[in-house]
Every structure is written in C-alpha cells, then in structure tokens.
Amino acid sequence: MADDKNMIDEARDTKDSNEPELRYQDEVPVFTERKRILLFGLPWTFTKYFLKDEILTTNRGFFKTVINDCYMYKIVDVQLEKSLCEKMLGLGTVVCYTSDTTDKVLKLEHVRHSEQIKNFILEKSEKMRMKRRTLNTMSLNTDSVGEVDDIG
C-alpha cells in the first residue's frame, strides 16, 4: 500500500515532456499599471500593463479581451513621451520598439511612474539580451575588430 502511494506521488512530481512550462504566469509583476484617461488621470479604461522580469504583458478590452506578451530581450529601444496634459497629471507614454512579430511598436499609454518604467525596461531588456546571448545588430563595436579602411 505504501509503495502504491509513493508511485502515485512520483508520477505527480515528474513532468511530462510534452507539457508546456508555465514559468512566466507564476511570476509576480514588478510593475502593474493601467492606462488612464487624460480627464483627471483616472484609470477608467480596460487596459492593463504587467511588467515582469522577463516579459511585458498588455491586457486590453472589456467585451473582447486581447492579451499580448513580449519578451524583454526583443525590446530594442524605449522612448518616453509626455504631452502638456500628461505632465500636469504626472503621467507619460512609454513607447517600446521591438523585434516582435505581432507588435513592432508597443505603447504603454498614459501611465504613472513612466520614467521608472522606462528605465526598468531598458535595464531588463539589456540584461535579458546578455542572458540569452542575443545579437544586437544596431550597435556594432568596431574597436575589437580593428581599424576599418574606407574604400572609395
């Protein structure tokens, strides 16, 4: 009887190789923000942004919900935009340029703590590119290659 219980426990503990790993769903978000309307900066919209260490999730909609994930290592550049109304309300729009196929430009519109979010995304995207050893073709370091002769 005890052997049967041990076998059942072992079967539960072993993962099936075909079963997907749900690592990113269990992570606690570092930042959770809502899109706000520019009328008093109130969060009356149905758009939420979740920033985790390795993934950026956008959850939009009420009747039809669209959830979009983008890995941090795919974010190439980050830009912060603040209009006059956003400055007065303490909001900002963070624009992320990605190499993702679904969204080339991700906008985190009218969020609080926009400067902290922009800096977090910049740091984490760089760390994730280093961790995954992803090639960034935007900045080529020619110091290690040597001098490049101009042909012309």
C-alpha angles and dihedrals in degrees: 000000000000090000090055091053091049091051091050092049091049091050090052092048096050115082123225110241090226092054112101119238112244097198099134095049091060094052118106111236116246091206127023114184138166129217108250132206117240091239101099090327094271120164097235096137128093096233120110129182122205119192116195129172094265106017142044115212126195118195114190135175144033107221094025114028119205118191117193125185127195124184115233093234089062093060107101103176138005128208131187120213125188124180122198092262091048091051092052092050096042093246135126143181118240113204117199120195108206143178089227117129097222099047122019089180121036117192123198095197127205098348130159119239089030095158092051090047092050092050091046092052092047093051096042095045091053092047092048091050089052091046093050092037091233117176114239106203094185095079118040115187107219095178092081093046096052133234117340115216116220112233112207 
